[in-house]
Amino acid sequence: MRPQLDIVCPHSSEWPRNSEGSIAVFPDGRWLLAWSAFYGGSRDHSPAHIMGKWSSDKGETWSEPLTLLENDGKCNVLSVSVAVLGDGSVGFAHSRTDDEAILEWPFFRRSIDGGQTFSPPKVMVDMDSWHGSPANGRLLELSSGRLLVPLQLNTRSATGNRKALICRVQAAYSDDKGDSWKLSSNTVSVRGTAEQGGSRPNHAAEPAAFERSDGTVMFLIRTRLGTIYGAESADGGETLSQSWDTGLESPASPCDVARIPSTGDILLVWNKARPDGLGSNHPRTPLSSAISRDEGKTWSNFKDIEPDLSLSYMYPALTFDGDTALVLYSEGGYDGGPVTWNNTSLKLARVPYQWFYE
């Protein structure tokens, strides 16, 4: 009952970085895998298309890759989310990047023919006044039918240095199947102690989210404070609460979260590690999991899906096919220094849900 771990999109000289993916599970058993395929380098702003491939046998074999979205950005398109929606259509969210400092925006597409073709990209925000992006695998359909995408709002620093961006959390939501989108009326920041950076807003980035049984949406937020922070919305993303420290140790790296269909508990996947310095995004290893039996208030059953500390595991996206958790993530080298994306492959862990409880 161990996880089955497979490289599904290996890196190559032509494609030095395959990363930030998502899987849609169809009622007929097919899976659609989508990911960011970098072809002109491996940096965050190197050129990349969004590619896809199909499996009809639960991930045992895959079709040849196809291009789901050509690069129509000045840098790239990336951070894709694909999901089969309640009406049978397929939602497709992604971001487009036009420069290295701030110009990123979220877009949405939809398929009504089972993922064979998609509508033209529709921007979710006012591109003149809003800049930011979702992480991969973040598209949610709430019990009300509302679509929700947790977002990272970027504000340019005085120097224009990307590393000094001020990042906050917001949400986009749609009540008409993605034809139009609204943004939550407020944003969420995180604030550290004096030792963590004083009272100034810190880096609140790349949120994941799930819907609680009472309809509240809980957000789990990447920070530079050494832990994951939480926030919530009682109105489907229209307004957001202040943030709080969950106490879940983490470097500055994103997590993902979803409800286990068989038990109703909440599953979290992330890098359970102490950062190697203040504000550090290292180490992104191991890749760990935890269970919450109380809608994200407390966590237990801590386990390592990927315990090899010589590698980095990045940008997990979590979904389920029946009793099997599909954990999709990027795997790259780790030499004890800054995160590098060169020679990064996309990997899939197929995990029977019982394993998380053992």
Secondary structure, 3 states (H helix, E strand, C coil): CCCEEEEEECCCCCCCEEEEEEEEECCCCCEEEEEEEECCCCCCCCCEEEEEEEECCCCCCCCCCEEEECCCCCCEEEEEEEEECCCCCEEEEEEEECCCCCCEEEEEEEECCCCCCCCCCEECCCCCCCCEECCCCCCEECCCCCEEEEEEEEECCCCCCHHHCEEEEEEEEECCCCCCCEECCCCECEECCHHHCCCCEECCEEEEEEECCCCCEEEEEECCCCEEEEEEECCCCCCCCCCEEEEEECCCCCCEEEECCCCCCEEEEECCCCCCCCCCCCCCCCEEEEEECCCCCCCEEEEEEECCCCEEEEEEEEEEECCEEEEEEEEEECCCCCCCCCCEEEEEEEEEHHHHHC
